[in-house]
Amino acid sequence: MARSVSGPRLLAARQSAGLSAEQLAISVGRSAYTIHEYECGRVTPGTAVLIAIADTLGRPIDDLLVEDTEEVADAA
């Protein structure tokens, strides 16, 4: 089954780490707007950026991923 980045999980992990979108953005070389777009699920980060985000948040990448069918079910 395919997996994709979960915006809500990313948002929760960032907040749990005590980081603002601006702080995370600076750490991974993106804009705060782009981080917001990731968290809303409108844009998907590339692999290198996803790795940098997970490292910055001190989380395994799997914590930021969801089975594609889960997000569809959550949206319904």
N, C-alpha and C positions, 0 to 999 in steps of 0.2 A: 504494500500500500504506500502511496506517496505521502510525503510529509512536507509541510511548509511552515514558514515563520508565523507565529501567532502574535498579532499585535497586542492583544490583551495580556498575554504572558510576558511580552517584552516590557510593557508599561509597568506591570506588577513587579517584575524583577528590578527595573530601574528604581522604582519608588522604594522597594525593599532595601536596595543598596544605598538609599539616601542621596541619590544623584538627581540633579535637575536635568532636563533635556539638553540644556546648554552645556553642562559639565560632561555629559556622555558624548555629545557632539564633538566637543573639543578633543576628547580622548581618542575618538575614532576617526577624526578628520572629516567630519561631515557637518552640516548645519543643523541647528536646533529644529528648523522647519522639516528637514529630511527625517530626523528622529521622530518627530510628530507624525509624519506620513507613514513611517514604519509601524508606529504604534496604532495608527488608525487602520492599518491593513491596505492602504492605497498604493504603497510602494513596497517592494520586497528587496531587502539588502542582498548584495552579492555575497558570495562565500567568504571572501577575505574580510569584508566589513562585519559579517555575522560572527566570524571568529574573534575579531577585535572587540565587538560588543560583549560577547560571552566572557572573554578574558577580563574586560574592564569591570563587568558585573560580578566576576568571580563565580560564574555559573557554568555548568556544562551546556554545550549547545543544545542537547536534547531538552533542557528545561524551557527553551524558547521555541520549540517546534511542536506541532500538533498534526495528528493525522488529518488529511484533507477532509474526510467525512465528518470529523468532529466540528470543524468550523462551520460547515454547511448546516449541521444540525443545530448549532448554537445560534445561528442567524435566523433560523425559522421560528 
